[in-house]
Amino acid sequence: METQALPLLKARLGITTNVRDAYLIAILTGIKSELTDIQGLLLDSESTAHLMFLVDYAEYRYSNKESPTMPRHLQWRLHNLLISNGGD
């Protein structure tokens, strides 16, 4: 899923070089791990909703290093993904 998300994340951030790829992949991998291991969300690599949530959350993490609070729109989307995933 990270390989699908990386070009989308780079486009969202306006990054055209590969210089930050390792850092961006680490962010994507960390978020994916948090979502699956901590939140219990089963990510579907075929789901555009899951892919775009991962991209949007990674863009927020990259752009807001000093702000630990998830924005409300991301909280709302995560909540909906968890509910649609069975609510566990």
Order of alpha helices (4+ residues) and beta strands (2+ residues): alpha-alpha-alpha-alpha
